[in-house]
Amino acid sequence: MSYDDRVRDRYEEIVLARRVRVLVFVVGIAALVGVFYYALISVGFFAANIPDYVPNFLNALRDFFPFLAPSFPFIDPSGFLDYWAFIQERNLIWGGIGGDTPLLGEAGITLAMGFAGTVMGFPLALLFGILGSGRVTPFPFNFVFRGIMSSIRAIPALVWGLIYIPLGGIGPVTATLAIATDTVGNLGRLFTDELEEIEDGPIEAMETTGANKPQTITFGMLSQVTTPFIAWTLYIFEINVRIAVSLGIIGGGGLGNVLSVQQGLFAFTNMMATILVILVLIISVEIFSQRIRSALREGDEAQGIVALLMGFPQRMAEAALK
């Protein structure tokens, strides 16, 4: 075969490969469009008659943002008073001494659920995290504890809240138990992964001194991960406060419950006031947590307020699925 024939064959192979790639791409796009269309049909998207409800949506937006004015300067400061009136009426930020609402109001209930759930779940998370490490429990027995944590993580906190309803009813108690259970799976796995990355030197030093297994674990292993464990616990606390809001929507109490009630009443101005309080609470907790974590861990920079605000919707959506 001459040189020209080899070049021609190679050229034909390249052209054929490109045509195959184009064909695969076209078939893939067609399949994607078909699946997307089927998904819209399944959710009843075309039967929803969305264009007919656009005027209602625009009216709702005016209720959501009562401070917007139709003429210049397009801002009516008195509209903010509607938010503030509802915040005071429902004790969203602070309650009162001797009343049924805690001192920090509904926001305090949400914060308390996240904090109490984190503290309640921490001991089991620490235990399972240690026993799930291959450095502590030999294979395959460590996978028993890893499997327990994986099973807990596979069930979202919202489902745990529904499971605990026969035990604690619908309220903050059930939500706290759900958060605590979720903490065991999420925080325990982070502890296990952290233990797998520790140095062997301190462990070997402890073993050469004749230390027993508990002493080796305490002083040879846990001493290396104290700071990361604190940082991960604070991180999970952030997530748990967001989960507390989500659990409140299904009756768990706090700000989420207020938001759910106002949504049922179609009180969109009150809903927006509650959302603003949720935003302030979540951002405050995240700033507090990130500042401490950045001080504990070198190279872990705290995000600014703008970055936290931009990522707030995504973090809330992720928390609802945890």
DOKOL-271826 format. One record per residue: residue in three letters; residue number from 1; x, y, z of N, C-alpha, C in turn. Coordinates in steps of 0.1 Angstrom, whole numbers. Layout:
BAGU ALA NUM X Y Z X Y Z X Y Z;
...
END
This chain:
BAGU MET 1 8 -12 0 0 0 0 9 12 0;
BAGU SER 2 6 21 -9 14 33 -11 11 43 0;
BAGU TYR 3 19 53 1 18 63 11 5 71 9;
BAGU ASP 4 1 74 -3 -11 81 -6 -23 73 -2;
BAGU ASP 5 -23 60 -4 -34 51 0 -36 51 15;
BAGU ARG 6 -25 51 23 -26 51 37 -31 65 42;
BAGU VAL 7 -27 75 36 -32 89 40 -47 89 37;
BAGU ARG 8 -51 84 25 -65 84 21 -74 76 31;
BAGU ASP 9 -69 64 35 -76 55 44 -77 62 58;
BAGU ARG 10 -66 68 62 -67 75 75 -77 87 74;
BAGU TYR 11 -77 94 63 -86 105 62 -101 100 62;
BAGU GLU 12 -103 89 56 -117 83 56 -121 79 70;
BAGU GLU 13 -111 73 77 -114 69 91 -118 81 100;
BAGU ILE 14 -110 92 98 -113 104 106 -127 109 102;
BAGU VAL 15 -130 110 89 -143 115 85 -154 106 91;
BAGU LEU 16 -152 93 90 -162 83 95 -164 85 110;
BAGU ALA 17 -153 87 118 -154 89 132 -161 102 135;
BAGU ARG 18 -159 112 128 -166 125 130 -181 123 128;
BAGU ARG 19 -185 116 117 -199 114 114 -205 106 125;
BAGU VAL 20 -198 96 130 -204 88 141 -206 96 153;
BAGU ARG 21 -196 105 156 -198 114 168 -210 123 166;
BAGU VAL 22 -211 129 154 -223 137 151 -236 130 153;
BAGU LEU 23 -236 118 147 -248 110 148 -252 106 163;
BAGU VAL 24 -242 103 171 -244 100 185 -249 112 192;
BAGU PHE 25 -243 124 189 -247 136 195 -261 139 192;
BAGU VAL 26 -265 138 179 -279 141 175 -289 131 182;
BAGU VAL 27 -285 119 182 -294 109 189 -295 112 204;
BAGU GLY 28 -284 116 210 -284 119 224 -293 131 227;
BAGU ILE 29 -292 142 219 -300 153 220 -315 150 219;
BAGU ALA 30 -318 142 209 -332 138 206 -337 130 218;
BAGU ALA 31 -329 121 224 -333 113 235 -335 122 247;
BAGU LEU 32 -326 132 249 -328 141 260 -340 149 259;
BAGU VAL 33 -343 154 247 -355 162 245 -368 153 247;
BAGU GLY 34 -367 141 243 -379 132 245 -381 129 260;
BAGU VAL 35 -370 127 267 -371 124 282 -376 137 289;
BAGU PHE 36 -371 148 285 -375 161 291 -390 163 288;
BAGU TYR 37 -395 161 276 -409 162 273 -418 153 281;
BAGU TYR 38 -413 141 283 -421 131 291 -421 135 305;
BAGU ALA 39 -410 141 310 -410 146 324 -420 157 326;
BAGU LEU 40 -421 166 316 -431 177 317 -445 172 317;
BAGU ILE 41 -447 162 309 -461 155 308 -464 149 322;
BAGU SER 42 -454 142 327 -456 135 340 -460 144 351;
BAGU VAL 43 -454 156 352 -457 166 362 -469 175 359;
BAGU GLY 44 -475 172 348 -487 180 344 -484 195 340;
BAGU PHE 45 -472 197 335 -467 211 332 -476 218 322;
BAGU PHE 46 -480 211 311 -488 217 301 -503 219 305;
BAGU ALA 47 -507 210 314 -521 212 319 -522 222 330;
BAGU ALA 48 -511 228 334 -512 238 345 -517 252 341;
BAGU ASN 49 -517 254 327 -522 267 322 -515 279 329;
BAGU ILE 50 -501 278 329 -493 288 336 -496 303 331;
BAGU PRO 51 -497 305 318 -500 319 313 -513 325 319;
BAGU ASP 52 -523 316 322 -535 322 328 -533 327 342;
BAGU TYR 53 -522 322 349 -520 326 363 -509 337 364;
BAGU VAL 54 -504 342 353 -494 352 354 -499 365 361;
BAGU PRO 55 -511 370 358 -516 381 366 -517 379 381;
BAGU ASN 56 -521 367 385 -521 364 399 -507 364 405;
BAGU PHE 57 -498 359 397 -484 359 402 -478 373 404;
BAGU LEU 58 -481 382 394 -477 395 395 -483 402 407;
BAGU ASN 59 -496 400 410 -502 405 422 -495 400 435;
BAGU ALA 60 -492 387 434 -485 382 446 -471 388 448;
BAGU LEU 61 -465 391 437 -451 398 438 -453 411 445;
BAGU ARG 62 -464 418 442 -466 431 449 -468 429 464;
BAGU ASP 63 -474 418 467 -476 415 481 -463 411 488;
BAGU PHE 64 -455 403 480 -442 399 486 -433 412 489;
BAGU PHE 65 -434 421 480 -425 433 481 -434 446 482;
BAGU PRO 66 -440 448 493 -449 460 494 -442 474 493;
BAGU PHE 67 -428 473 494 -421 486 494 -418 491 480;
BAGU LEU 68 -422 483 470 -420 487 456 -431 496 452;
BAGU ALA 69 -428 507 445 -438 517 441 -438 518 426;
BAGU PRO 70 -449 521 419 -450 521 405 -443 533 399;
BAGU SER 71 -441 544 406 -435 556 401 -422 559 408;
BAGU PHE 72 -414 568 402 -401 572 407 -403 577 422;
BAGU PRO 73 -394 574 431 -382 566 430 -384 551 431;
BAGU PHE 74 -396 546 429 -399 532 429 -397 525 442;
BAGU ILE 75 -395 532 453 -394 526 466 -403 534 476;
BAGU ASP 76 -411 527 483 -420 533 493 -415 528 507;
BAGU PRO 77 -408 536 514 -402 531 527 -413 526 537;
BAGU SER 78 -425 531 536 -435 526 545 -439 511 543;
BAGU GLY 79 -435 506 531 -438 492 529 -430 483 538;
BAGU PHE 80 -418 487 542 -410 479 551 -417 478 565;
BAGU LEU 81 -426 487 568 -433 487 581 -442 475 582;
BAGU ASP 82 -447 470 570 -456 458 570 -448 446 575;
BAGU TYR 83 -435 445 570 -427 434 575 -425 435 590;
BAGU TRP 84 -421 447 594 -418 449 608 -430 446 617;
BAGU ALA 85 -442 450 613 -454 448 621 -456 433 623;
BAGU PHE 86 -455 425 612 -457 411 614 -446 404 622;
BAGU ILE 87 -434 409 621 -423 403 629 -425 405 644;
BAGU GLN 88 -430 417 647 -433 420 661 -445 412 666;
BAGU GLU 89 -456 412 657 -468 405 661 -466 390 664;
BAGU ARG 90 -458 384 656 -456 369 658 -444 366 665;
BAGU ASN 91 -437 376 671 -425 373 679 -415 365 672;
BAGU LEU 92 -412 369 659 -402 361 651 -388 362 656;
BAGU ILE 93 -384 374 661 -370 377 665 -369 375 681;
BAGU TRP 94 -378 381 688 -377 379 703 -391 377 708;
BAGU GLY 95 -392 370 720 -404 367 726 -406 376 738;
BAGU GLY 96 -408 370 749 -410 378 761 -407 370 773;
BAGU ILE 97 -403 376 784 -401 369 796 -414 364 802;
BAGU GLY 98 -414 351 805 -426 346 811 -437 341 802;
BAGU GLY 99 -435 343 789 -445 339 779 -442 325 774;
BAGU ASP 100 -451 321 764 -449 307 758 -437 308 748;
BAGU THR 101 -435 319 742 -424 320 732 -411 323 739;
BAGU PRO 102 -400 316 735 -387 318 741 -382 333 739;
BAGU LEU 103 -372 336 746 -367 350 746 -363 354 732;
BAGU LEU 104 -358 345 724 -354 349 710 -365 346 700;
BAGU GLY 105 -377 344 705 -389 342 696 -388 329 688;
BAGU GLU 106 -395 329 676 -396 318 668 -382 314 662;
BAGU ALA 107 -374 325 660 -361 323 655 -353 315 665;
BAGU GLY 108 -355 318 678 -348 310 689 -352 296 689;
BAGU ILE 109 -365 292 686 -369 278 685 -362 271 674;
BAGU THR 110 -361 277 662 -354 271 651 -339 269 655;
BAGU LEU 111 -333 279 661 -319 278 665 -317 267 675;
BAGU ALA 112 -326 267 685 -325 257 695 -327 242 690;
BAGU MET 113 -335 240 680 -337 227 674 -324 223 667;
BAGU GLY 114 -317 232 660 -305 229 654 -294 226 663;
BAGU PHE 115 -293 234 674 -282 232 684 -284 220 692;
BAGU ALA 116 -297 218 697 -299 206 705 -298 193 697;
BAGU GLY 117 -302 193 685 -300 181 676 -286 178 674;
BAGU THR 118 -278 189 672 -263 186 670 -257 180 683;
BAGU VAL 119 -260 186 694 -254 181 707 -259 167 710;
BAGU MET 120 -272 164 708 -277 150 710 -271 140 701;
BAGU GLY 121 -268 144 688 -263 134 679 -248 132 680;
BAGU PHE 122 -241 142 686 -226 142 686 -221 129 693;
BAGU PRO 123 -225 125 705 -219 113 711 -219 100 702;
BAGU LEU 124 -231 97 696 -232 85 687 -224 88 675;
BAGU ALA 125 -224 100 670 -216 103 658 -201 100 661;
BAGU LEU 126 -196 105 672 -182 102 676 -179 87 678;
BAGU LEU 127 -189 80 684 -187 66 686 -186 58 673;
BAGU PHE 128 -196 61 665 -197 54 652 -185 58 643;
BAGU GLY 129 -182 71 644 -171 76 636 -158 69 639;
BAGU ILE 130 -155 67 652 -143 60 656 -143 45 652;
BAGU LEU 131 -155 39 655 -155 24 653 -156 21 638;
BAGU GLY 132 -160 31 630 -161 29 615 -147 30 609;
BAGU SER 133 -137 35 616 -124 36 610 -117 23 610;
BAGU GLY 134 -110 20 598 -102 8 597 -90 8 607;
BAGU ARG 135 -86 19 612 -75 20 621 -79 15 635;
BAGU VAL 136 -92 15 638 -97 11 651 -103 -3 651;
BAGU THR 137 -113 -4 641 -120 -17 640 -115 -24 627;
BAGU PRO 138 -111 -36 628 -105 -43 616 -116 -46 606;
BAGU PHE 139 -112 -47 593 -121 -50 583 -125 -65 585;
BAGU PRO 140 -137 -69 582 -149 -61 577 -158 -56 588;
BAGU PHE 141 -154 -57 601 -163 -53 611 -165 -38 611;
BAGU ASN 142 -155 -30 607 -158 -16 606 -169 -12 597;
BAGU PHE 143 -171 -20 587 -182 -17 577 -196 -19 583;
BAGU VAL 144 -197 -25 594 -210 -26 601 -214 -12 606;
BAGU PHE 145 -204 -5 612 -207 9 616 -208 19 604;
BAGU ARG 146 -200 17 594 -201 25 582 -215 23 576;
BAGU GLY 147 -219 10 576 -232 7 570 -244 14 578;
BAGU ILE 148 -243 14 591 -253 21 599 -253 36 596;
BAGU MET 149 -242 42 595 -241 56 592 -246 59 577;
BAGU SER 150 -243 50 568 -248 52 554 -263 51 554;
BAGU SER 151 -268 41 561 -283 39 562 -290 52 567;
BAGU ILE 152 -284 57 578 -290 70 584 -289 81 574;
BAGU ARG 153 -278 82 567 -277 93 557 -286 91 545;
BAGU ALA 154 -289 79 542 -298 76 530 -312 81 532;
BAGU ILE 155 -316 83 545 -330 88 548 -329 103 551;
BAGU PRO 156 -335 111 544 -335 126 547 -341 129 561;
BAGU ALA 157 -337 140 566 -341 144 579 -357 146 579;
BAGU LEU 158 -362 151 568 -377 152 567 -384 139 569;
BAGU VAL 159 -378 128 564 -384 115 566 -382 110 580;
BAGU TRP 160 -371 113 586 -369 110 600 -379 117 609;
BAGU GLY 161 -382 129 605 -392 137 613 -406 130 612;
BAGU LEU 162 -410 125 600 -422 118 599 -422 104 607;
BAGU ILE 163 -411 98 607 -409 85 614 -411 87 629;
BAGU TYR 164 -406 98 635 -407 101 649 -420 107 654;
BAGU ILE 165 -429 110 645 -442 116 649 -449 107 659;
BAGU PRO 166 -450 94 658 -457 86 668 -450 87 682;
BAGU LEU 167 -437 91 682 -430 91 695 -432 105 701;
BAGU GLY 168 -430 116 694 -431 129 700 -441 138 694;
BAGU GLY 169 -450 133 686 -460 142 680 -454 151 670;
BAGU ILE 170 -463 160 665 -458 170 656 -454 183 663;
BAGU GLY 171 -441 186 663 -436 197 670 -421 198 671;
BAGU PRO 172 -415 207 678 -401 209 679 -394 196 684;
BAGU VAL 173 -400 189 693 -394 177 699 -390 167 688;
BAGU THR 174 -400 164 680 -398 155 669 -388 160 659;
BAGU ALA 175 -388 173 656 -378 178 647 -364 177 653;
BAGU THR 176 -362 179 666 -349 178 673 -344 164 672;
BAGU LEU 177 -353 154 674 -349 140 673 -345 137 659;
BAGU ALA 178 -352 142 649 -348 139 635 -335 145 632;
BAGU ILE 179 -332 157 637 -319 164 634 -308 156 641;
BAGU ALA 180 -311 151 653 -300 143 661 -297 131 653;
BAGU THR 181 -307 124 648 -305 111 640 -297 114 628;
BAGU ASP 182 -300 125 621 -293 129 609 -279 132 612;
BAGU THR 183 -277 139 623 -263 142 627 -254 130 629;
BAGU VAL 184 -260 119 634 -252 107 636 -246 102 623;
BAGU GLY 185 -254 102 613 -249 97 600 -240 107 593;
BAGU ASN 186 -243 119 593 -235 129 585 -222 132 593;
BAGU LEU 187 -223 135 606 -211 139 613 -202 127 616;
BAGU GLY 188 -208 115 618 -200 103 620 -192 99 608;
BAGU ARG 189 -197 101 596 -190 98 584 -178 107 582;
BAGU LEU 190 -180 120 586 -169 130 585 -158 126 595;
BAGU PHE 191 -162 122 606 -152 118 616 -144 106 611;
BAGU THR 192 -151 96 606 -144 84 600 -134 88 590;
BAGU ASP 193 -138 96 580 -129 100 569 -117 108 575;
BAGU GLU 194 -119 116 585 -108 123 591 -98 114 598;
BAGU LEU 195 -103 104 604 -94 94 611 -86 86 601;
BAGU GLU 196 -91 84 589 -83 77 579 -71 84 574;
BAGU GLU 197 -71 98 576 -60 106 571 -49 109 581;
BAGU ILE 198 -50 104 593 -40 108 604 -27 102 601;
BAGU GLU 199 -17 107 608 -3 102 606 -1 90 615;
BAGU ASP 200 8 80 610 10 68 618 20 70 629;
BAGU GLY 201 28 81 628 39 83 638 34 83 653;
BAGU PRO 202 25 92 656 20 92 670 14 79 675;
BAGU ILE 203 7 72 666 1 59 669 12 49 673;
BAGU GLU 204 23 48 664 34 39 667 41 43 679;
BAGU ALA 205 42 56 682 49 60 694 42 56 707;
BAGU MET 206 28 57 706 20 52 718 21 37 719;
BAGU GLU 207 22 30 708 22 15 709 36 10 715;
BAGU THR 208 47 18 712 60 14 717 61 16 732;
BAGU THR 209 53 25 737 53 27 752 45 17 759;
BAGU GLY 210 38 8 752 30 -2 759 16 2 762;
BAGU ALA 211 12 13 755 -2 18 757 -12 8 752;
BAGU ASN 212 -23 7 759 -34 -2 754 -42 4 743;
BAGU LYS 213 -52 -3 738 -60 2 727 -67 15 730;
BAGU PRO 214 -75 16 741 -81 29 744 -72 41 745;
BAGU GLN 215 -60 38 751 -50 49 753 -45 53 739;
BAGU THR 216 -42 43 731 -37 46 717 -47 54 709;
BAGU ILE 217 -60 51 710 -70 58 703 -72 72 708;
BAGU THR 218 -71 74 721 -73 87 727 -62 96 725;
BAGU PHE 219 -50 92 728 -38 100 728 -30 99 714;
BAGU GLY 220 -32 88 707 -24 87 695 -32 91 682;
BAGU MET 221 -46 89 683 -54 92 672 -63 105 673;
BAGU LEU 222 -71 105 684 -80 116 686 -73 129 688;
BAGU SER 223 -61 128 694 -53 141 697 -49 147 684;
BAGU GLN 224 -49 140 673 -45 145 660 -57 152 653;
BAGU VAL 225 -69 148 656 -81 153 649 -90 161 658;
BAGU THR 226 -86 166 669 -94 174 678 -99 187 670;
BAGU THR 227 -90 194 664 -94 206 657 -103 203 645;
BAGU PRO 228 -100 194 636 -109 191 626 -123 186 631;
BAGU PHE 229 -123 179 642 -136 174 647 -144 186 651;
BAGU ILE 230 -138 195 658 -146 207 662 -151 215 650;
BAGU ALA 231 -142 216 640 -146 223 627 -158 216 620;
BAGU TRP 232 -157 203 619 -168 196 612 -181 197 620;
BAGU THR 233 -180 197 634 -192 198 642 -199 211 640;
BAGU LEU 234 -191 222 639 -196 235 636 -203 235 622;
BAGU TYR 235 -197 229 612 -202 228 599 -216 221 599;
BAGU ILE 236 -216 210 606 -229 202 607 -240 211 614;
BAGU PHE 237 -235 219 624 -245 228 631 -251 237 621;
BAGU GLU 238 -243 243 612 -248 252 602 -259 245 594;
BAGU ILE 239 -256 232 590 -266 225 582 -278 222 590;
BAGU ASN 240 -277 219 603 -288 215 611 -298 227 613;
BAGU VAL 241 -292 239 614 -301 250 615 -310 252 603;
BAGU ARG 242 -304 250 591 -312 250 579 -322 239 578;
BAGU ILE 243 -318 227 583 -327 216 583 -339 219 593;
BAGU ALA 244 -336 226 604 -346 229 613 -357 238 607;
BAGU VAL 245 -353 247 598 -363 255 590 -372 246 582;
BAGU SER 246 -365 236 575 -373 227 566 -382 219 574;
BAGU LEU 247 -378 214 585 -387 205 594 -398 214 599;
BAGU GLY 248 -396 226 601 -407 235 606 -418 236 596;
BAGU ILE 249 -415 235 584 -426 236 573 -435 224 574;
BAGU ILE 250 -431 213 579 -440 201 580 -446 200 595;
BAGU GLY 251 -444 211 602 -450 211 616 -441 211 627;
BAGU GLY 252 -428 212 624 -417 211 634 -416 223 643;
BAGU GLY 253 -423 233 640 -422 245 649 -412 255 644;
BAGU GLY 254 -411 267 650 -401 277 647 -405 285 634;
BAGU LEU 255 -395 290 628 -398 299 616 -404 291 604;
BAGU GLY 256 -400 279 603 -406 271 592 -420 269 593;
BAGU ASN 257 -425 267 606 -439 265 608 -447 278 605;
BAGU VAL 258 -441 289 609 -448 302 607 -449 304 592;
BAGU LEU 259 -438 301 584 -438 303 570 -449 294 563;
BAGU SER 260 -450 282 568 -460 273 563 -475 278 565;
BAGU VAL 261 -477 283 577 -490 288 580 -494 300 572;
BAGU GLN 262 -485 309 570 -487 321 562 -489 318 547;
BAGU GLN 263 -482 307 543 -484 303 529 -498 297 527;
BAGU GLY 264 -503 290 537 -516 285 536 -527 296 536;
BAGU LEU 265 -524 307 542 -533 318 543 -531 328 531;
BAGU PHE 266 -521 325 522 -518 333 511 -514 347 515;
BAGU ALA 267 -508 348 527 -504 361 532 -489 363 528;
BAGU PHE 268 -488 368 516 -474 368 510 -465 378 516;
BAGU THR 269 -471 389 521 -462 399 528 -457 393 541;
BAGU ASN 270 -465 386 548 -460 379 560 -450 368 557;
BAGU MET 271 -453 361 546 -443 351 542 -429 357 539;
BAGU MET 272 -429 369 532 -416 375 529 -410 380 542;
BAGU ALA 273 -417 385 551 -411 389 564 -405 377 571;
BAGU THR 274 -411 366 571 -406 354 577 -393 349 570;
BAGU ILE 275 -393 350 556 -382 346 549 -370 355 552;
BAGU LEU 276 -372 368 554 -361 377 557 -355 374 571;
BAGU VAL 277 -364 370 580 -358 366 593 -350 353 592;
BAGU ILE 278 -356 344 584 -348 331 582 -334 334 576;
BAGU LEU 279 -334 343 566 -322 347 559 -312 353 570;
BAGU VAL 280 -317 362 578 -308 368 588 -303 357 598;
BAGU LEU 281 -311 348 602 -307 338 611 -297 329 605;
BAGU ILE 282 -299 324 593 -290 314 587 -276 321 584;
BAGU ILE 283 -277 333 579 -264 340 576 -256 343 588;
BAGU SER 284 -263 346 599 -256 349 612 -249 337 617;
BAGU VAL 285 -256 325 617 -251 313 621 -239 309 612;
BAGU GLU 286 -240 310 599 -229 307 590 -217 316 593;
BAGU ILE 287 -219 329 595 -208 338 597 -201 334 610;
BAGU PHE 288 -208 331 621 -203 327 633 -195 314 632;
BAGU SER 289 -201 304 625 -194 291 624 -181 292 615;
BAGU GLN 290 -182 299 604 -171 300 595 -159 308 601;
BAGU ARG 291 -162 318 609 -152 326 615 -144 317 625;
BAGU ILE 292 -151 309 632 -144 300 641 -136 289 634;
BAGU ARG 293 -142 283 623 -136 273 616 -123 278 608;
BAGU SER 294 -124 291 603 -112 296 597 -101 299 607;
BAGU ALA 295 -105 302 619 -94 304 630 -88 290 634;
BAGU LEU 296 -96 279 633 -91 266 637 -83 259 627;
BAGU ARG 297 -87 261 614 -81 254 603 -74 263 594;
BAGU GLU 298 -61 261 592 -53 270 583 -57 267 569;
BAGU GLY 299 -58 278 561 -62 277 547 -77 276 545;
BAGU ASP 300 -85 276 556 -99 276 555 -105 290 556;
BAGU GLU 301 -107 297 545 -111 311 545 -126 312 546;
BAGU ALA 302 -130 321 555 -144 323 557 -150 331 545;
BAGU GLN 303 -162 328 540 -168 335 529 -174 348 534;
BAGU GLY 304 -174 358 525 -180 371 528 -195 370 528;
BAGU ILE 305 -201 381 532 -216 382 533 -222 380 519;
BAGU VAL 306 -216 387 509 -222 386 496 -222 371 490;
BAGU ALA 307 -211 364 493 -210 350 488 -220 342 496;
BAGU LEU 308 -222 344 509 -232 337 516 -246 340 511;
BAGU LEU 309 -249 352 508 -262 355 503 -265 349 490;
BAGU MET 310 -255 349 481 -256 343 468 -259 328 468;
BAGU GLY 311 -252 322 478 -253 307 479 -264 302 488;
BAGU PHE 312 -272 312 494 -282 308 503 -293 299 498;
BAGU PRO 313 -299 302 486 -310 293 481 -305 279 478;
BAGU GLN 314 -292 277 473 -287 264 470 -285 256 483;
BAGU ARG 315 -280 263 494 -278 256 506 -291 252 513;
BAGU MET 316 -301 260 512 -314 257 517 -320 245 510;
BAGU ALA 317 -318 244 497 -323 233 489 -316 220 493;
BAGU GLU 318 -303 221 495 -295 210 498 -299 205 512;
BAGU ALA 319 -301 214 521 -305 210 535 -318 203 536;
BAGU ALA 320 -327 207 527 -340 200 526 -339 185 523;
BAGU LEU 321 -328 182 516 -327 168 511 -318 160 520;
BAGU LYS 322 -312 166 530 -303 159 539 -310 152 550;
END
